[in-house]
């Protein structure tokens, strides 16, 4: 229950921080700073996701190669059991 309340308070603080004071009547007006952060951070996040995808692809290729080697060394057909 405490974590739910803390989460709601943190989300309210984030909304308060990005609202412009001149339009909403309250807020800190950090929306432009948030956009700048997202513009700067998004390429880094996309690059990291790309690196992870490459590692997953390489591991998959390695696993497939090992499976083919193992299948070639065991000529027993498991489908007709």
C-alpha positions in Angstrom: 0.0 0.0 0.0 2.9 2.4 0.8 4.5 1.8 -2.6 1.2 2.6 -4.3 0.8 5.9 -2.5 4.5 6.8 -3.1 4.1 5.9 -6.8 1.0 8.2 -7.2 2.8 11.0 -5.4 5.8 10.6 -7.7 3.6 10.6 -10.8 1.8 13.7 -9.6 5.2 15.5 -9.0 6.3 14.6 -12.5 3.1 16.0 -14.0 3.5 19.1 -11.9 7.1 19.5 -13.1 6.2 19.4 -16.8 3.1 21.6 -16.7 3.7 25.2 -17.8 2.8 27.7 -15.1 1.3 30.3 -17.5 -1.2 27.9 -19.0 -2.2 25.6 -16.1 -1.7 28.2 -13.4 0.8 26.0 -11.6 3.7 23.9 -12.5 7.4 24.2 -13.2 7.4 24.3 -17.0 10.0 21.7 -17.6 8.4 20.3 -20.7 11.1 21.7 -23.1 13.8 20.2 -20.9 12.0 16.8 -20.9 11.8 16.9 -24.7 15.5 17.8 -25.0 16.4 14.9 -22.7 14.3 12.5 -24.8 15.9 13.8 -28.0 19.3 13.3 -26.6 18.7 10.0 -24.8 16.6 8.2 -27.5 19.6 7.6 -29.9 21.6 6.1 -27.0 18.7 3.8 -26.0 18.1 2.7 -29.6 21.9 2.0 -30.0 21.9 -0.2 -26.8 18.8 -2.1 -28.0 20.6 -2.7 -31.4 23.6 -4.1 -29.6 21.4 -6.4 -27.6 19.7 -7.5 -30.8 23.0 -8.3 -32.4 24.2 -10.3 -29.4 20.9 -12.3 -29.4 21.2 -12.9 -33.2 24.8 -14.1 -32.8 23.8 -16.4 -29.9 20.9 -17.8 -32.0 23.2 -18.5 -34.9 25.7 -20.2 -32.6 22.9 -22.4 -31.1 21.6 -23.4 -34.5 25.2 -24.3 -35.7 25.6 -26.5 -32.5 22.2 -28.1 -33.1 23.2 -29.0 -36.7 26.5 -30.4 -35.5 24.7 -32.5 -32.9 22.1 -33.6 -35.4 24.8 -34.7 -37.9 26.6 -36.7 -35.2 23.4 -38.5 -34.2 21.9 -40.1 -37.3 19.0 -41.6 -35.4 15.8 -40.2 -36.7 13.7 -39.1 -33.7 10.5 -38.4 -35.7 9.6 -42.1 -36.4 9.6 -43.2 -32.7 
